[in-house]
Amino acid sequence: MAQAESIAGSSTRISSGLRTLREFVSPPVHHTEKIYPRSVLDAIREAGTLEEEELIDLINNNFPREFLYLGTKALAATPEIQEQFLQEALSVFMDKPADDEVFKAELERLLEHFLKNVSVKAAKLAQLNRYSSAGWLGKFKELILTTLEETPSAVPVLLAHVPLLALPDFVKMYQEAGHQALYVLNPAWVDDSESEYAGYRVELQDIYPQVRLITKDETQELSGKSVVLIDDTIKSGKTMEKVRQFLTSEASVEDSQISEQAVTRVPQNEPQKLIETPMPHSEISIPFRERLRNMFKQ
């Protein structure tokens, strides 16, 4: 009951509005926005993949969220190691050192320990680069607020791997709203009959979130709950449908209790055109806005 009241109370505060918050969660994107390092763009153009050297360039050029996303994605073939990386990386982000150089050193330590000689597909960065890194993160943050307003009690389920760019923000906001956990499901694992695992549960009760690898059977803990699936882009809708079918058949989640959110949608007849998911407009209380400003401070 206390948990429900906490979620309801936070929902009321969030529902009081988003318009005045928009200026910092989704700032205007200008052509002067910093773009990815030339080495990264060249590697994507030539091979569509990044290796250790390009990941270091992302860290050194202040793109830590892309490192979190791609570093996790690079370890998808080794779930237990991926779990360790995601736990340690998230801890670094949630307790981010004030000194940027110390922060970069922590990320480089993770790279040295987990990501030596890796190669990871990174074509998605071409799309992110068109918006700019800050612009894309702003849209994810705005999406979090919208999702909490529209479905405040729904358990968030992120679809690996692009939403991991905003994982620290999902954690902060859902902790504030009183949620106990969020989930990260890997559609490739869900669709693989040979895979034992489905994804991760991120425990939110403590200040420092705990990442736990979960099997397909363990997704039964979502049974009887409302769930919101979150992705960056919806194209054909096949990925969302695949995960939805898994949740209804394997996790016993009612289809009517599953909703969907995405930053952009691509019309099937116009694949090159992105349509932003519409966001509601209203006002938000100043005290809550200030707390959010501090939470979203990079």
matplotlib code that plots the C-alpha trace (Angstrom):
import matplotlib.pyplot as plt

x = [0.0, 2.8, 4.5, 1.4, 0.9, 4.5, 4.0, 0.7, 2.2, 5.1, 2.7, 0.6, 3.7, 4.9, 1.4, 1.4, 3.4, 6.3, 6.3, 8.7, 10.9, 11.3, 14.0, 16.6, 15.4, 15.2, 17.2, 17.1, 19.6, 21.9, 24.4, 27.1, 26.4, 29.4, 29.6, 31.3, 35.1, 36.3, 37.8, 34.4, 32.6, 35.2, 35.0, 31.2, 31.4, 34.0, 33.0, 29.9, 31.8, 33.9, 36.9, 38.8, 40.5, 37.3, 35.7, 38.6, 38.1, 34.4, 35.5, 38.2, 35.9, 33.2, 30.7, 30.4, 26.8, 27.7, 30.5, 27.9, 25.6, 28.2, 30.3, 27.2, 26.2, 29.7, 29.3, 25.9, 27.5, 28.7, 25.8, 27.6, 30.4, 27.9, 26.2, 29.4, 30.2, 26.8, 26.8, 30.2, 29.5, 26.2, 27.8, 30.4, 27.6, 25.4, 28.4, 30.0, 33.2, 33.2, 36.5, 35.9, 39.4, 38.8, 35.5, 37.2, 39.8, 37.1, 35.6, 38.9, 39.5, 36.2, 37.3, 40.7, 39.1, 36.1, 36.5, 40.0, 40.0, 36.3, 34.4, 30.9, 28.3, 27.7, 25.8, 23.1, 25.5, 25.0, 21.4, 22.3, 24.9, 22.2, 20.4, 23.6, 24.4, 22.9, 19.8, 19.1, 19.6, 17.2, 14.5, 15.0, 14.7, 11.5, 10.2, 10.9, 8.7, 5.9, 6.0, 5.8, 2.9, 0.9, 1.6, 3.0, 2.6, 3.8, 7.0, 9.5, 11.1, 13.9, 14.7, 18.4, 20.5, 20.0, 17.9, 20.9, 22.2, 19.7, 19.9, 21.2, 18.3, 15.8, 17.2, 17.2, 13.6, 12.1, 13.8, 12.3, 8.8, 9.2, 9.5, 11.3, 12.9, 13.2, 14.0, 16.2, 15.2, 17.3, 15.0, 17.7, 17.9, 14.1, 13.8, 16.5, 15.2, 18.7, 19.2, 18.6, 18.5, 16.0, 17.8, 18.3, 16.4, 17.8, 17.0, 16.1, 15.4, 18.9, 20.8, 23.1, 21.1, 21.9, 21.9, 20.8, 20.8, 17.4, 16.4, 13.3, 11.6, 12.3, 10.3, 7.3, 7.8, 6.1, 3.0, -0.1, 1.7, 1.3, 4.3, 5.6, 8.0, 10.5, 12.7, 14.4, 12.8, 9.8, 10.0, 8.0, 7.0, 8.3, 10.7, 8.0, 5.7, 8.3, 8.8, 5.1, 4.4, 7.2, 5.8, 2.2, 3.3, 6.3, 5.8, 2.0, 1.5, -1.9, -1.6, -4.0, -1.5, 1.4, 1.9, 4.7, 6.8, 9.5, 11.4, 10.8, 8.6, 9.6, 6.6, 7.0, 6.4, 9.0, 11.8, 14.1, 11.7, 11.6, 8.4, 8.9, 6.6, 4.3, 4.7, 2.0, 2.3, 1.5, 3.1, 5.3, 5.9, 9.1, 10.4, 10.0, 11.5, 14.6, 15.1, 14.8, 17.3, 19.8, 19.1, 19.7, 22.8, 25.6]
y = [0.0, 2.4, 1.6, 2.3, 5.6, 6.6, 5.9, 7.7, 10.7, 10.9, 10.5, 13.5, 15.6, 14.6, 15.0, 18.6, 19.2, 19.0, 22.3, 24.3, 21.3, 20.9, 23.6, 21.3, 17.8, 18.5, 21.5, 22.8, 20.9, 23.2, 22.4, 23.4, 20.5, 18.3, 15.3, 12.0, 11.8, 11.4, 8.0, 6.8, 8.1, 6.7, 3.3, 3.2, 4.3, 1.8, -1.3, -0.5, -1.6, -0.1, -1.6, -0.9, 2.1, 3.8, 3.1, 4.8, 7.8, 8.0, 8.1, 10.7, 12.9, 12.9, 10.4, 8.1, 7.1, 5.7, 3.8, 2.3, 1.3, -0.2, -1.7, -3.6, -4.6, -5.9, -8.5, -9.9, -13.3, -13.7, -12.9, -13.5, -11.1, -8.6, -8.7, -7.8, -5.0, -3.5, -3.6, -2.0, 0.6, 1.6, 2.0, 4.4, 6.4, 6.6, 7.7, 9.8, 11.5, 15.3, 15.3, 14.4, 13.0, 10.6, 9.6, 8.9, 6.9, 4.7, 4.1, 3.2, 0.8, -1.0, -1.1, -2.6, -5.2, -6.2, -5.0, -5.8, -6.7, -6.4, -5.5, -4.2, -3.2, 0.5, 1.7, 3.1, 5.9, 7.3, 8.0, 9.3, 11.6, 13.3, 14.4, 14.9, 12.9, 15.5, 15.9, 12.1, 11.9, 14.9, 13.0, 9.9, 12.0, 13.5, 10.1, 8.9, 11.8, 11.0, 7.3, 8.0, 10.4, 8.1, 4.7, 5.6, 2.1, 0.1, -1.8, -0.3, -2.9, -1.5, -3.3, -3.8, -2.2, 1.5, 2.6, 1.8, 5.2, 6.6, 3.8, 6.1, 8.5, 5.6, 4.5, 7.9, 8.7, 5.4, 5.4, 8.8, 7.5, 4.7, 1.7, -1.4, -2.5, -2.0, -4.6, -4.9, -7.6, -8.6, -9.4, -11.7, -13.8, -13.8, -15.1, -17.8, -21.1, -22.1, -19.1, -19.7, -15.9, -13.2, -10.1, -8.2, -7.0, -3.8, -3.5, 0.1, -0.1, 0.9, 4.1, 2.0, -0.2, -3.9, -5.7, -9.3, -11.6, -13.3, -16.5, -16.7, -18.6, -15.8, -13.3, -14.9, -12.3, -9.9, -11.9, -9.9, -6.6, -3.8, -3.4, -0.7, -1.7, 1.1, 1.3, 4.1, 3.5, 1.6, 0.7, -2.4, -3.1, -6.6, -6.3, -4.9, -7.7, -10.4, -9.2, -8.8, -12.4, -13.6, -11.8, -13.1, -16.7, -17.1, -14.5, -14.7, -11.0, -10.0, -8.5, -5.7, -4.8, -4.1, -0.7, 0.7, 3.8, 4.9, 8.1, 7.9, 6.0, 5.3, 5.2, 2.0, 3.8, 6.5, 4.6, 7.7, 9.9, 9.9, 10.9, 12.0, 10.5, 13.3, 14.6, 16.1, 19.8, 21.3, 22.9, 21.3, 22.3, 24.2, 22.0, 18.9, 20.5, 21.5, 17.9, 16.7, 19.3, 18.0, 14.4, 15.0, 17.1, 15.5]
z = [0.0, 0.9, -2.4, -4.3, -2.5, -3.2, -6.9, -7.0, -5.2, -7.6, -10.5, -9.3, -9.1, -12.6, -14.0, -12.9, -16.1, -18.5, -20.4, -18.3, -17.8, -21.6, -21.8, -20.0, -20.7, -24.5, -25.4, -29.0, -31.2, -33.2, -35.9, -33.5, -31.2, -30.7, -33.0, -32.5, -33.0, -36.6, -35.8, -34.7, -37.7, -40.1, -38.5, -38.8, -42.4, -43.4, -41.4, -39.3, -36.2, -33.4, -31.7, -28.5, -30.0, -31.0, -27.6, -25.9, -28.2, -27.1, -23.5, -24.0, -26.1, -23.4, -24.8, -21.7, -22.4, -25.8, -24.1, -21.6, -24.5, -26.8, -24.0, -22.8, -26.3, -27.1, -24.3, -25.3, -26.2, -22.6, -20.3, -17.0, -18.0, -19.4, -16.1, -14.2, -16.7, -16.5, -12.6, -12.4, -15.1, -13.6, -10.2, -11.8, -13.4, -10.3, -8.1, -10.8, -9.7, -9.7, -11.6, -15.2, -15.6, -12.7, -14.3, -17.6, -15.8, -14.2, -17.6, -19.1, -16.2, -17.2, -20.9, -19.9, -17.7, -19.8, -23.4, -24.6, -28.3, -28.7, -31.9, -31.7, -34.4, -34.0, -37.1, -34.7, -33.9, -37.3, -36.4, -33.0, -34.5, -36.7, -33.5, -31.5, -28.4, -26.1, -28.2, -28.2, -24.4, -24.0, -25.9, -23.8, -20.6, -21.9, -22.7, -19.1, -17.8, -20.3, -19.4, -15.7, -16.3, -18.6, -16.8, -13.4, -11.9, -14.9, -14.6, -17.1, -19.5, -21.6, -24.9, -25.3, -26.2, -27.3, -24.3, -22.1, -23.2, -20.7, -18.1, -15.3, -16.0, -15.9, -12.6, -11.0, -12.1, -11.3, -7.9, -7.3, -8.3, -5.7, -8.1, -6.8, -10.1, -13.8, -16.4, -19.5, -21.9, -24.9, -27.8, -29.3, -26.2, -25.9, -29.4, -29.1, -27.9, -26.9, -24.6, -20.9, -20.2, -21.0, -19.7, -16.4, -13.3, -11.9, -8.2, -7.2, -3.5, -2.4, -3.3, -5.5, -7.9, -8.2, -11.6, -11.7, -14.7, -15.0, -16.8, -19.0, -16.2, -13.8, -15.9, -14.2, -11.5, -13.9, -13.9, -12.8, -13.3, -15.9, -18.1, -20.4, -23.2, -24.0, -27.1, -29.0, -32.4, -33.7, -37.4, -38.3, -34.7, -35.0, -32.1, -29.8, -30.9, -30.3, -26.7, -26.2, -27.3, -25.0, -22.0, -22.6, -23.2, -20.9, -18.2, -18.0, -18.4, -19.8, -23.2, -22.1, -19.4, -21.9, -23.3, -25.5, -25.7, -28.1, -28.9, -32.6, -35.0, -38.6, -41.1, -43.1, -46.4, -45.6, -43.8, -43.9, -42.0, -38.2, -36.3, -32.7, -30.2, -29.1, -25.6, -23.4, -22.4, -19.0, -16.0, -13.4, -9.8, -9.1, -6.3, -8.3, -11.4, -9.4, -8.1, -11.7, -12.8, -10.3, -11.3, -15.0, -14.5, -16.4]

ax = plt.figure().add_subplot(projection="3d")
ax.plot(x, y, z, "-o")
ax.set_aspect("equal")
plt.show()
